[in-house]
Amino acid sequence: MIRAHSGLSVRTIVSAALAVAVTSILGPSSPAVAQDKKVVVEQFSGPSSDRFRQIVLGALGKISGLDVVPDKKVAQVEADLGLIQIADAYPAVAKELKTGAFVGGSMSGGKKPRAKLTVRGADGGVTGEESWSGADAQKVLSDIEAGIGDKLPPLLGKGGGAKRVAAAESKKDAKGDDKGDAPAKEDGGEADADIAASASSAGSSGNLLPAGLDVSIGAHVMNRKFTYQENVRTAMAGMAQNYKLAAVPAVAFAADYFFIKYVGVTVDVDWVPTGILVSEDKFYKYRTDVYGFHGGVKGRYSLGTLDIEGNVAYGRMLYQVVPVSDAKAGRDVASAVLGVKYDHVRVGAGIRYEVNDMVGVLAGGDFLYILKAGEIAEPGNFKYATHRGGQAYAGVAIGLPFLLNGLEARVVGDFRQIVFNMHSAKTDVMEGNKIAGGATDRYLGVNISIAMRNKHR
């Protein structure tokens, strides 16, 4: 009995040893991605890049043991480190997020679109690449969607993943006390070159503009109506005349430049070559000079497909009436039509929401603090007038990547109103000032423009 028991024990021990050996050689049957490995998916660039990125995110979500770092968390780390984009400092981002892989991608347009997927390690060095091309963007995206699930695991497995991060942290924190894996291979100048190349080309991706620049030019078609309330004719000053400016196109130019991801400068100019004011009774017509400009600072915070912006700017809007002599009346008829020159500070906010790769929705509003109103508020007119204003806008941007990367058409409607309280009193009659209870200066317009946009990623 003792011998039989001993024989059974030997067989059991041998079988167990063989099982351990086989398991050690063959390894586990799970995908070749380390358990609980974290991956950062960078912002992709180029036409249809948003769709490309969504396909990659979907495929990554199906890989067992893989944790994709949320975009919001990545943006927060970029802000904490003072970075414009991940490519500025891969090792620092990897350390903060405890990640060992970065997945990026780009698409190019043209007659034969091409997509490229790049996987980088914690040090920013390229560890794997895959590319696709086809007759059109839809064909390329279809091919990506069909095959990306099989290509991602081996691409991620090449990077060493968490091991490279762990080795780097162990080397720095333990100061040479290496108790784990062998130190990761130092890429030296090659890694530095990769990071420098990424930084220098960041945001361009075939776009003609530098990263952070948005430029538009077009026609701002607007009409204007100026109406007085409780208007009184006096013997000395007469009565101010209501008037309107029929729909007239202004040449409109605007530019925003974000020199860092969250802060930039803004400028816009409107100029009407020739405008005609018509008096309320339609008896008189006057030529008018019209221009406006703004310059200031702008801030932006991005939440995926939603951009939230705020701005503070100084501006001027001028509507100067050119006098017309009326020999029959023996007077200057323009004296009853008062020009305005609104020197003001604009404070406002706006949003842009990307509905999809091709369509974006714009909306916003501003408060206008009027510093000076020009001729209308001078002695002899409405010397004691006070004033304030506001404006709002909404519109749509349509991408034209088939023509040029970053090119889009915009149609934006806008409304602006400035209100006056004239503070008229009986003494105004003796002082030779005009008398009225108040006034409203109202504008309606639509801005049709072509724009180039290269947003910071």
Secondary structure as GFF3:
##gff-version 3
##sequence-region A 1 457
A	DSSP	alpha_helix	2	26	.	.	.	ID=ss1
A	DSSP	beta_strand	37	41	.	.	.	ID=ss2
A	DSSP	alpha_helix	49	61	.	.	.	ID=ss3
A	DSSP	beta_strand	66	68	.	.	.	ID=ss4
A	DSSP	alpha_helix	71	81	.	.	.	ID=ss5
A	DSSP	three_ten_helix	86	88	.	.	.	ID=ss6
A	DSSP	alpha_helix	90	97	.	.	.	ID=ss7
A	DSSP	beta_strand	101	108	.	.	.	ID=ss8
A	DSSP	beta_strand	114	121	.	.	.	ID=ss9
A	DSSP	beta_strand	126	133	.	.	.	ID=ss10
A	DSSP	alpha_helix	137	157	.	.	.	ID=ss11
A	DSSP	alpha_helix	162	173	.	.	.	ID=ss12
A	DSSP	alpha_helix	189	201	.	.	.	ID=ss13
A	DSSP	beta_strand	213	229	.	.	.	ID=ss14
A	DSSP	beta_strand	243	257	.	.	.	ID=ss15
A	DSSP	beta_strand	263	279	.	.	.	ID=ss16
A	DSSP	beta_strand	285	303	.	.	.	ID=ss17
A	DSSP	beta_strand	306	321	.	.	.	ID=ss18
A	DSSP	beta_strand	325	326	.	.	.	ID=ss19
A	DSSP	beta_strand	331	332	.	.	.	ID=ss20
A	DSSP	three_ten_helix	333	336	.	.	.	ID=ss21
A	DSSP	beta_strand	340	354	.	.	.	ID=ss22
A	DSSP	beta_strand	359	372	.	.	.	ID=ss23
A	DSSP	three_ten_helix	374	377	.	.	.	ID=ss24
A	DSSP	beta_strand	386	399	.	.	.	ID=ss25
A	DSSP	beta_strand	407	421	.	.	.	ID=ss26
A	DSSP	alpha_helix	427	431	.	.	.	ID=ss27
A	DSSP	beta_strand	438	454	.	.	.	ID=ss28
###
